[in-house]
Amino acid sequence: MSLEYSIVYKAENNYQNWVEQAHWQFLIIPEVNNNQEFVNIDFSNSVGATNQFSINGYGFKTIRVHPKQKFKNISFEATFRLIKKEVNPFDFNPSADIEQSYQKLNELNFKVDFEAFLKTTHFTRIPQAQKSMFDFEKDISIFENLQNLNHFVFNYLRFKTNVTDVKTTLDEIIVERQGVCQDFTHLFCAVARKNDIPARYVSGYLHQGNGYFGDSQMHAWAEAYIPKIGWVGFDPTNNLLANTNHIKVAHGKDYTDCSPLKGVVYTTGTNETSHTVQVLSQQQQ
């Protein structure tokens, strides 16, 4: 069975004074992969600036916007339609040789191949006092440990909006024990990497019709690499494996690599920015 998803992304920026020049990059286009197929993309802005498509360093498609005239208000709207195959997140056979899987993690070639997703970053640095907050049990499989980690993060943090922002680090999150999906994902990635598991931050869209946690913007979850299985998606915000309702846009080391909007704006005074996302789905015949 396949589902057709309709995604509407809106952003609006209001500035106190004239913006003389601006450059934006949007990382919001769903990835095309074995489970996701595009039907249509439409992207517009309120000042009629030309949209340019490009590819970022991780190979994901971006939209660049550079208005030629000055403005005080600008809005963007993107509409995506795609077909997604139904995903069974448990459609793999865990390795029966548990010891061999852990040995693989210590091989030099493995560490070199996955170095980018094993290193600690600004947003995945665990405070020294909490270094032992979750250690893997070597008598159960890596997959079972990651499921337990998913459950641990889900229970450790409380989902609450407007208490953290895109600059909040684990030092504050671990103490306050609340945040949004990016905070849950950063903690999951940090602990997985501490236990020698490659983990990457994933940005995308979540169809929340089944009562999942998520805010009004883009969602975040993690992918962990398991020897002989590959990359497996974990959503610690909702304590489940990434499934059909998770529509991937991009991945990276942390939020910095996956920010949906980056830009340089030349103006003075204050500004207000808002973003909203709506995801709808219907079954394909």
N, C-alpha and C positions, 0 to 999 in steps of 0.2 A: 504494500500500500504506500502511496505517496501523498504528501500534503502540499497544497499551494499556500505560500505565505505572502502576505502583503505587509510591507513595513514602511511607515512614514516617520521620517526624522525631520524635526524642525529646530532651528536655532535662530535666536533674535538678539542683536546687539544694539544697544542705545547709548549714545555718547553725549556728554555734556557740551563738548565743543566739536568743531569740524575735524573730521579725520582727513588728513591731507594725503596719506598713503597707507596702504595695508596689504599684507600678504597672508593668506590662510592656506592651510593644508588639512583636508578632511580625510580621516581614515575610518570610513563608515560603510564601505561597499562590502557586502557579504562575499566570502571566499567561494570560488568555484572549486569543488572537490568531488570525490566519489559519491557523496550523499547530497550535494547541493548543486543545482543547475539554474542558471539565470533565465528569466523570461523577459524582464524589462527593467531598465534603469532610467530615471528621470531626475535631474538635479537643476534647480533654478535659484536665482538670487534676485532680490528686489531692486538692485541698481543696474541690472543688465550686464554685469561683468562677464567676460568670457571664462568658461570652465575648461581647465586643462587636466587631462588624465596622465598620471605617471605611476611609476613603480618604486616603492621604498626599498630600503636595504634588506628587508626580510622577504621581498618578493610579493608584497601585497599592493593592490591597486589603491591609489589615492586620487583625490580631486584637489587641484590647486586653483585658487581664485585671487586675482589681483585687479581690483577696481581701478579704473583710469581717472575717475572724477571724485571730488571730495564729497563727503556725506556725514550725516549725524546718526542716521538709523539705517540698519541693514538687516535683512532676514534671509534665511536660507531654508529651502525645503527639498528633501530628497525622498523619492518614492521608489521602492524596490519590490519587484515581484519575482519569486523564485519557487521552484519545485524542490522539495526535499524528500528523499526516500526515508521510510521508517527506519529508525536506528535501534538496534538491540545492543545496549552498552555491554552486555555480558556475552557477546558473540565471539568468544575466544576460549582457548584451552590453557589455563594456567600451567606453568611448568611443574612437573611432578618432582623434579630435582631441586629442592629448595636451596641446598648448600651451594650447588653450582651457580644458581642465579645470583647469590650474594658474592660469590667469587668473581663473577663477571664485572660487578661494580668496581672492583679494585684493580682491574686490568688497565695498564697504561693507555692502550689504544682506545678503550672505552672512555676514559677520563678526557683524552684529547678530543675525541669526536663530539663529546657533549659538554665541553668546557664552558660554553656560553650559558648553559642552563644548570650548571653546578656551582657557579661563582655567586658570592654574596654581593648584593647591590645595596644601594642606599635605602630602598624600600623593603628589602628582605633580610635585613640585619637583625638578628635576635640579640637583645641585651644580654650581657654576660651573666647576670643573675638568673636568667631564665634559660640558659643553654641546655639544661637537662629536662625541659618541660615535656618533651615527648620523644622517647627513644624506641626504635624498632625492636621487636622481639624476633630474634634470629631463628626461632624454632617454628615460625609460621611464614607463609609466603609473603613476598613483597606486595602482591596485590591485596592480601588480607591486611597487611600493615597500613597500606594506603587507604583502604576502606575505614580502618580504625582511626586514622588521622583525619579523614573527612568528617567522621562522627565527632571526634575530639574538638575540632575547630568549630563545628556547628554548635556544640554545647558550650564551648569556652566563651564565645562571643555572642552578644545579643544584637540582632539586626535593628538598627535605629538610624534614621536619616538625620542629616543636619548636625551631627556631632563630630564628624571628621570631614576633611577635604582632601584634594588630590596631593597635598603636601604632607599629610599626616604619616608618621613613621610608626614602626612596631613598638618603639619605646613607649609611646602614648597609648597605642591600641591595646597592648598587653596589660597595661595598668588599668585602663578604663573599661576594657572588656566589652566594647560595643563599637559598632561601625556599620559600613555598607559592604556591598559585594567585593569591592576592590581590597578592602581591609581583610576580609575573610581569605581572599585569594593570596594576598601577600603573605599572610601567616602560614597558609598551607604550603606555598612554595618554599618559604624559609625553612620550615621544619623538614620537608622532603629533602631539600638540598643538604641540610645538616646531617641527614642520614644517608648521604651519598646517592640520592635518587635525582636524576635530571628532572627539573620541573620548569614549566614555562607558563607565563601569564597569558590568558586568552581573553580577548574582548569580543563582544558580539551582541546578539539580541536574544531575548528570552520571551517565549510566548507564555504569559502568566495565567492563562485560562484555567490551569489546574491548581491555582492557589499558591504558586511559588512565591518566595520572597524576591523582591527586586524593587528598584526605585523607578522613577519616571524617565530615566535616561538609559544608557547602554548597560549591559550586564557584563560581569566578569566571572571567570572560573579558571581552573588550572588543568594542565595536561602533564601527566607524569610518564616518564619512559620506563617500561618494564622489560628487561631482557627476554627475548624470544616471543614477546607479545607486541611491543611497540608502544606508541603514545596512547594513553587512556585518559579520557576527560573526567575530572572530578569537580563537582559543584558544592563546595563546603557551605555556602550560604543556605543551601536547601538540603544538604546531607544526602545527595544522590549522585549517580554518575551522569555525565552529560548525555542527553538523549535527543530524540527528534525535535523537541522544543527548543534546543540550544542551536542557534544559527551563528556560526563562527564568522568573524570578520578578519581577525589577525591574531598573531601571538608574538611574544617578545620576552625579555628578561623580567620586566615588571611594567607597571602602568606607563612609565615614561616612554617605552617603545610602542605602546598601544593607544596613546591618547587620541580620542576621536577628532579633536580639533587642536591644531597648533597654529600660532600666528604671530606676526609682528605688526603692531598698529602704531602709527605716528599721530599722536594727538595729545591734548592736555585735559585736565579735569577728570571727573569720575565717569564710570560707565556701568551699565547693567547688562548681564548676559543671562539668557534662559535657553534650556534645551528640553525637548520632549520627544518621546519615542512611543509609537503605537504599533503593536504587532497583532495581526489577525491571521487566522488560518481556516482553510476549508479542505475537506477530503477530495482527492482527485478520483475520477471514475476510471 
